[in-house]
């Protein structure tokens, strides 16, 4: 499920199997809608004790080559558990051709090659869910990994209803800053591994199976963009997280900008030694392909704690 658009053969096989198991009967409801003359789909988790009052909606975007079911497995259903405990909705949409049309120029990905309007699709999906469930339109959040993380940045830039995003294993595609004009401050959380072999922490070419899949700027440049845009005051507060698992090959530092415009925040989790992975999640293939998965924190918990503090 992860990669950016397509993954190494071993990964594709594992993700294909994962997408067929382990999610049936676990509170996921299929949602379908026609958008642009094409049937689009999503899996929706409704909290067990459905609140009567309007509640947040979290949209979780799979990586390139992945699926909605696959990202549920990647996150070990933790978002669903948090949903049941805290009463928010979780949507897992499916990208056409298992890809999202982020700001890259990537002719090898279906969504990019065909110019798929994924911004419009996500907007229509929010409307579709809100028509049936009491969604708080002021608390729409998006997270994703890899291609899904890149798409999260695009939605922060292009979809006014998004209050905050969390991008995992992803930085700004090169050229995105010139196209990014949100109508208001957006809270942004970034979780990146310094040893990501696919989307480089320090920027450059995205490489998969020896092929270039577009360029990205560095994690630090991405962080600085949002600190500037959100008019954050002061320098970031850096805190090392406890080394909960000394054997995982990672250490984590959290850099937080908490005094930003409109009550927004900008936070980076720098996963030193971390790879193209979801911290605390499923290690979906061999480390020699994707690097290490940090066990020092759970990305799902960090993401939801970040979002629920948004004002």
Secondary structure, DSSP 8 states (H G I E B T S, - for coil): --SSSS--HHHHHHHHHHTTSS-TTSSEEEEEEEETTEEEEEEEE--SS--SS-EEEEEEE--TT--HHHHHHHTTTHHHHHHHHHT-EEEEE--GGG----SS--TTSHHHHTT--HHHHHHHHHHHHHHHS-EEEEEEEEEEETHHHHHHHHHHHH-TTEEEEEEES---BTT-GGG---SS--EEEEEEETT-SSS-TT-EEEEETTEEEEEE--HHHHHHHHHHHTT--S--EEEE---S-TTSS-EEEEEEE---GGG--EEEEEEETB-SS-TTS---S-HHHH-B---SS-HHHHHHHHHHT--
